[in-house]
């Protein structure tokens, strides 16, 4: 089913064939590029929750095992995201090796502490009025346009809001951001390596300009005098931009997709606004915008009876784990009433996503703004999922219209 360029077969932990052909090594990502990967991942989890893909890569798909691995302090940061991006845009340095996701030990603690200063609960909470004002503005404009013709929810709301929030954090002129970042890079479904390289050069230029935004704050030393280098600032600015915009776009758009496909839940939501946080949490489980992360073993280990040598990669299937029936009963049903304890979408352990609170805040603001009108929306075209980056689950576009009555 994978085409002539692939010749590997999935093996269960006892070495027998599961029966479906998959590409070797990091080609396992190809499943994530498909419109509907859930059944495929369930098949893998059923036969081999720790799948030896070959060449030192193991794909982990059960909730319990993924949860165990992301919290294991003895494992190193993985290179899965960097590998999925296939390059760094011809820079003199590799941002994917300098940003937080790639670091371990003292370098990680130092860098994360310097970045985390700007993402405390109090500082993120101060963004709420800005987020709500912009969510209301974008949603109002969207519904005004969708009343006369189909309109793309992704480009007009789901992507635009997190892009505007990031622009605001960096305190970059809106015209400069639109021309050099959002319009040319963020809003296009292009090769991730090209995005990384171009954004790095953009932020390098912004550092030279100066200002009072997040770039300046990231370069400020802490009380002990520790500070990030210019390359570290730029690399983490790229990480914050790509991760915050891509995954939050996915969260907002995927929430609407789930509601359009679950009319009963949508009807309940319209009459009960207090359900909004639960809808956001269930979206994070059912249609997570982040599909995977990775770890690296410096010593040999055993995982679910599978011997994993030192120097192996563990690709952790977050999307697959979030639909593990051993953790979440009836996992293929969108059910905001379920217990969402243990969601893995934002990772875990020392690499837990710094932007989790901000992403939830933006999604809730959009749903609150749409609440009185969401019942009038109808999907007019099948969902077209992006495939350029297999680590995220984001639609290219979401064409909807409003109906009268």
Secondary structure as UniProt FT lines:
FT   TURN            4..5
FT   STRAND          8..11
FT   TURN            13..14
FT   STRAND          17..22
FT   HELIX           25..31
FT   TURN            32..33
FT   HELIX           38..47
FT   STRAND          50..54
FT   TURN            55..56
FT   STRAND          57..60
FT   HELIX           63..70
FT   TURN            73..74
FT   STRAND          76..77
FT   HELIX           80..85
FT   HELIX           95..98
FT   HELIX           100..102
FT   HELIX           105..116
FT   HELIX           117..119
FT   HELIX           121..125
FT   TURN            126..127
FT   HELIX           128..146
FT   TURN            147..148
FT   STRAND          151..152
FT   HELIX           154..158
FT   HELIX           159..170
FT   HELIX           174..177
FT   HELIX           178..186
FT   HELIX           192..209
FT   HELIX           214..219
FT   TURN            223..224
FT   HELIX           230..261
FT   HELIX           263..271
FT   HELIX           273..275
FT   HELIX           276..286
FT   STRAND          292..296
FT   STRAND          301..303
FT   TURN            304..305
FT   STRAND          306..308
FT   TURN            310..311
FT   STRAND          313..317
FT   HELIX           318..321
FT   TURN            322..323
FT   TURN            325..327
FT   TURN            331..332
FT   TURN            336..337
FT   TURN            341..342
FT   TURN            345..346
FT   HELIX           349..351
FT   TURN            354..355
FT   HELIX           356..370
FT   TURN            371..373
FT   HELIX           374..376
FT   STRAND          377..379
FT   STRAND          384..385
FT   TURN            390..391
FT   STRAND          395..397
FT   STRAND          399..402
//
